Amino acid sequence: MAEPPIEMWEMQLAFAIGLLGVYAGWRGTIARMTGFYDLSGAFKSLLFGLVAGVLIASLIDSLILEPIRLESVNIISVSIIALFIGMAESAFALFLLGRPRTVGLRASAPYGWTLGLGFGAMRSAHLNVRLFDSNVWQGTTGFEATNIIFACIVTLTICIGHASIASWQGSKIIQHERARTFFTSSIARTVLIVTTVLSIFNPFVIFLIIPMVIWSWFPAHSTWLPSGMTPAAAQAYRRTLRSSGRHERAAAERIRGKRVIDEE
């Protein structure tokens, strides 16, 4: 029986951190869309992303991370391999988000967000295992407190990055712009793959991509995710957000034991 690269409980922690990326990515707009989209379909997309993410993570490990560790490739070869992997992921996203039922529901963007979270969770979990393995790269990998914190940063970057790209693809599918999204999203995924893998060997590389991932959060939640709503649904959605804010403030400011609505 083959021995795991790290202790079993360390591996479980690595995967737990990866799955926490799904929880973090589910906050915000997607969590408030209950009633506006069929979120059962979003859960299905998440499962598709988890399964496909396992395959993608294995390819990235065998074709990119391991050759880098053995110093048998250069950055050009790594970028070409990552581009083909990014194209495969983009094609799968277009196929899944462009199905007639999904397009008919105008749910391609939110389904793309959860699909990307599934991709990112498995990709980051696999990289976290490599990060905790001291045999991968002398001086940067190993099970240490700093690497646990760095694993959380890697997880958030990968999950939000993949979710934003897939959500953007979904919003463009609604606008009947599939061809352009394929090439643009493939390049974006290539950059995300290369930088996150290289960060295992040099942690500072991750900061090249973090600003773009942070920026992508805002248009994803303000524009891409609600892009499939009809004008009436968008108006009702905005009204719901405003009223929910008032209700939260009222609940926080209410004095216990006092009637919420005084009767005359």
C-alpha positions in Angstrom: 0.0 0.0 0.0 1.4 3.4 -1.0 2.1 5.8 1.8 0.4 9.2 1.8 2.8 12.1 1.2 1.9 13.6 4.6 0.1 12.4 7.8 -3.5 11.6 7.3 -4.8 14.2 9.7 -2.6 16.9 7.9 -4.2 15.8 4.6 -7.7 16.0 6.1 -6.8 19.6 7.3 -5.6 20.5 3.8 -8.9 19.3 2.3 -11.0 21.0 5.0 -9.3 24.3 4.2 -10.1 23.7 0.5 -13.7 23.1 1.3 -13.9 26.2 3.5 -13.3 28.1 0.2 -16.8 27.0 -0.9 -18.3 28.5 2.3 -16.4 31.8 1.9 -17.4 32.0 -1.8 -21.1 31.3 -1.0 -21.3 34.5 1.1 -22.6 37.7 -0.5 -24.9 37.9 -3.5 -25.2 34.1 -4.2 -26.5 33.5 -0.6 -29.2 36.1 -1.1 -30.6 34.7 -4.3 -32.9 32.2 -2.8 -36.3 32.6 -4.5 -34.8 34.4 -7.6 -32.9 31.3 -9.0 -33.3 27.6 -8.7 -30.4 27.1 -6.2 -30.8 23.3 -6.4 -29.3 23.6 -9.8 -26.5 25.7 -8.3 -25.8 22.8 -5.9 -25.6 20.4 -8.9 -23.1 22.7 -10.6 -21.1 22.7 -7.4 -21.0 18.9 -7.4 -19.9 18.9 -11.1 -17.2 21.4 -10.2 -16.0 19.2 -7.3 -15.7 16.1 -9.5 -14.1 17.9 -12.5 -11.8 19.8 -10.1 -10.3 16.5 -8.9 -9.4 15.6 -12.5 -8.0 19.1 -13.2 -6.0 19.1 -10.0 -4.4 15.7 -10.9 -3.5 17.0 -14.4 -2.0 20.1 -12.9 0.0 18.1 -10.4 1.4 15.6 -12.9 2.0 17.9 -15.8 3.0 21.2 -14.1 3.8 21.0 -10.4 5.9 17.8 -10.6 8.0 18.8 -13.6 8.7 22.2 -11.9 9.8 20.4 -8.8 12.1 18.2 -10.9 13.3 21.4 -12.8 12.6 19.7 -16.1 10.5 22.4 -17.7 10.7 26.2 -18.4 8.1 28.9 -17.9 7.0 28.7 -21.6 6.3 25.0 -21.5 4.4 25.4 -18.2 2.3 28.2 -19.7 1.4 26.1 -22.8 0.4 23.2 -20.7 -1.6 25.4 -18.4 -3.3 27.0 -21.4 -4.5 23.6 -22.7 -5.8 22.8 -19.2 -7.5 26.2 -19.0 -9.1 25.7 -22.4 -10.4 22.3 -21.3 -11.9 23.8 -18.2 -13.4 26.7 -20.2 -15.0 24.3 -22.7 -16.5 22.2 -19.9 -17.9 25.4 -18.3 -19.4 26.5 -21.6 -21.0 23.1 -22.2 -22.5 22.9 -18.7 -23.6 26.6 -18.4 -24.8 26.7 -22.0 -27.3 23.9 -21.8 -30.8 24.9 -23.0 -32.4 24.3 -19.6 -29.8 26.5 -17.8 -30.0 29.2 -20.4 -33.8 29.1 -20.3 -33.7 29.7 -16.6 -31.2 32.5 -17.2 -29.2 31.0 -14.4 -25.8 30.5 -16.2 -24.0 33.2 -14.1 -24.9 31.9 -10.6 -24.5 28.3 -11.7 -21.1 29.3 -13.1 -20.2 30.8 -9.7 -20.9 27.6 -7.9 -19.2 25.5 -10.6 -16.0 27.6 -10.1 -16.2 27.2 -6.4 -16.2 23.4 -6.9 -13.2 23.6 -9.3 -11.3 25.9 -6.8 -12.0 23.8 -3.8 -10.5 20.6 -5.2 -7.6 22.5 -6.8 -6.7 24.3 -3.6 -7.1 21.2 -1.5 -4.6 19.4 -3.7 -2.1 22.3 -3.6 -2.5 22.5 0.2 -1.4 18.9 0.4 1.7 19.7 -1.6 2.2 22.9 0.5 2.2 20.8 3.7 4.7 18.2 2.3 8.2 19.2 3.3 9.7 17.0 0.5 8.2 19.1 -2.3 10.5 22.1 -2.0 13.2 22.8 0.5 12.5 25.9 2.6 9.0 26.8 1.5 6.9 23.7 2.1 6.1 21.8 5.3 3.5 21.6 7.9 3.9 24.9 9.8 1.7 27.6 11.2 2.7 30.0 8.4 1.9 27.5 5.7 -1.5 26.9 7.3 -2.3 30.6 7.0 -0.8 30.6 3.5 -3.0 27.6 2.6 -6.1 29.7 3.5 -4.9 32.6 1.3 -4.3 30.1 -1.6 -7.7 28.6 -1.1 -9.5 31.9 -1.2 -7.6 33.1 -4.2 -8.2 29.9 -6.2 -11.9 29.6 -5.3 -12.9 33.2 -5.8 -10.7 33.3 -9.0 -12.3 30.3 -10.6 -15.8 31.3 -9.5 -15.4 34.8 -10.9 -14.2 33.5 -14.3 -17.0 31.0 -14.6 -19.6 33.6 -13.5 -18.4 36.0 -16.1 -18.7 33.2 -18.7 -22.2 32.5 -17.6 -23.2 36.2 -17.8 -21.8 36.3 -21.4 -23.7 33.2 -22.4 -26.9 35.0 -21.6 -25.8 37.8 -23.9 -25.0 35.2 -26.7 -21.2 35.9 -26.6 -19.8 32.4 -26.2 -16.8 32.5 -28.5 -15.1 35.5 -27.0 -15.5 34.2 -23.5 -13.8 30.9 -24.4 -10.5 32.4 -25.3 -10.5 35.2 -22.6 -11.5 32.8 -19.8 -8.9 30.3 -20.9 -6.1 32.9 -20.7 -7.4 34.1 -17.3 -7.5 30.5 -16.0 -4.0 30.0 -17.4 -2.7 32.9 -15.4 -4.5 31.7 -12.3 -3.1 28.1 -12.6 0.5 29.2 -13.2 0.7 31.8 -10.5 -0.9 29.5 -7.8 1.3 26.6 -8.7 4.4 28.7 -8.6 3.4 30.1 -5.2 4.1 26.7 -3.7 7.8 27.3 -4.6 7.8 31.0 -4.0 4.9 32.3 -1.9 5.3 35.9 -3.0 4.1 35.0 -6.5 0.5 34.7 -5.2 0.5 38.4 -4.6 0.7 39.0 -8.4 -2.8 37.6 -8.8 -4.5 38.6 -5.5 -5.3 42.2 -6.6 -7.1 40.9 -9.8 -9.1 38.3 -7.7 -10.1 40.9 -5.2 -11.2 43.2 -8.1 -13.2 40.4 -9.7 -15.3 40.0 -6.6 -17.1 43.3 -7.0 -18.3 43.1 -10.7 -19.2 39.4 -10.1 -21.6 40.3 -7.2 -22.9 43.6 -8.6 -23.2 42.8 -12.3 -22.4 39.2 -13.4 -24.4 37.2 -10.9 -27.6 39.2 -11.2 -27.2 39.5 -15.0 -29.9 36.9 -15.8 -32.6 38.6 -13.9 -35.5 40.3 -15.7 -36.0 44.0 -14.9 -38.9 43.2 -12.6 -36.9 40.5 -10.8 -33.9 42.8 -10.5 -36.1 45.5 -9.0 -37.6 43.0 -6.5 -34.1 41.7 -5.7 -32.9 45.2 -4.9 -36.0 45.9 -2.8 -35.4 42.7 -0.9 -31.7 43.6 -0.2 -32.8 47.1 1.1 -35.5 45.6 3.4 -33.2 42.9 4.7 -30.8 45.6 5.8 -33.5 47.4 7.6 -34.6 44.2 9.3 -31.1 43.4 10.4 -30.6 46.9 11.9 -34.0 46.7 13.6 -33.2 43.3 15.2 -29.8 44.6 16.4 -31.3 47.8 17.9 -34.4 46.2 19.4 -34.6 46.3 23.2 -35.5 42.9 24.5 -38.9 42.7 26.1 -40.3 45.6 24.1 -43.0 45.1 21.5 -41.8 45.4 17.9 -45.1 47.0 16.9 -47.0 48.8 19.7 -50.7 48.3 19.7 -52.9 51.3 20.4 
